[in-house]
Amino acid sequence: MIRILLVEDDPVIRDTTSYFLKCQQNFEVVCADTGGEALSHAREKFDVILMDILLPDTNGMELCQRLRSWYHCPIIFTSCLDDTDTVVRALELGGDDFLTKPYNHKVLLARI
């Protein structure tokens, strides 16, 4: 079973994405709404991390850099920030992919 860490502070996006991945795809999804909570969960093994950039306690790009120093799995950024510089920076700092919100769940699934 594919295990996903979903790091998202918006409850609507978090809940709908989690529901889709759990119920429609039978993935195991663990949710975190802060960077601190994500770091805590990262002690476990995940196949992919879906990470928002604008988190209440940290920037998702900074969190990605911290995780990359010791944790190795694909990281897909999700953000409402869609300017070219942000997307390129997120990928250069260790992100494997970038989805602009709002995103289609079928597109997300294809990228996973």
N, C-alpha and C positions, 0 to 999 in steps of 0.2 A: 504494500500500500504506500502511495506517495504521501510524504509528510511535508506540510507547508507551514512556515511561520509567517503569519500575516500581521504586519506592523502598520496599523492604521488607527488614527485617533477619531476619525469621523464615524460615529456609530452606525449611520445608515449605510455608508460604503462598506464598513467592516462587516456588518450583519448580512447584507445582501451578497457580498463576495463570499463570505464564509458559507452561507447557506448553499449557494450555487456549487461551490467546490465540494462540500460535504455531501449534499443530497443528490446533486445531479451527476457527480463524478466519483463519489465514494472515496474522496481523499480525506486524510486526517488533517485537520486545520487547527492550529494553536494560534490564538489571537493575543496581541499585545497592543496597548494604546499609547505607550511611551517608549522612549529609547531604553530607559532603565529596565523596564519589564522585558523588552526584547533581548537585552544582554543577559538577563537572568535565564530566559528560555533557551538562549543559544548554547547553553551547556548540554542541551539535548541534540540529537542528530536530526537534521532536516534535509530534505532533498532540494528545497528551494525556499528563498525568503522573498516575500513581496513587501516592499518597504516604501512608505510615504516619505516625502522629503521634509514637509513641514510638520514636525512633531512638537508637542507642548514643552518638552524638556530638552530637546536637542535637535540638531539638523540631521536629517537622514543621511546626508553625504558624509558628515563627520562620523556617524554611527557605522556606516559602511567601511570607512577607513579603519576604525577600531576593530571591527569584526574581521576584516581581511588580514590583520596581523596574526590571527590564530585560528580562524574558522574558514573552511573552504567548502562552499556550495554556491550555486548560482544565486545572484541577487537581481531581482527585477524591481526597478524603481517605478512607483506610480505617483503622479503629481499633477496638480492643476497648472504648475509652472511649465510652460511649453516653449519658452524662447530657446533658440539654438544654443546659446552659451550655457544655459542650465543643463540641457540634455547632454551636451558634449562633456561638461565638467563632471556630471554624474557618472558617465561612462569611463572617463579618464581616472576617476577616483576609485574604480573597482566594480561599478555596476556592470552587469552583463546585458541588460536590456532596459528599456524605458518605455512606459505606457503613459500617455497623457489622459488625465481624467476629464470628463467621464469616459470610461472605456467600456467596450462591449465584452461581456463575459466569454463569448466564444473566441474572441481575439486573445484574451488573457489565457484561455485554455490552450490555444495553439502555441503560444509563447512558452508556456510551462512545459 
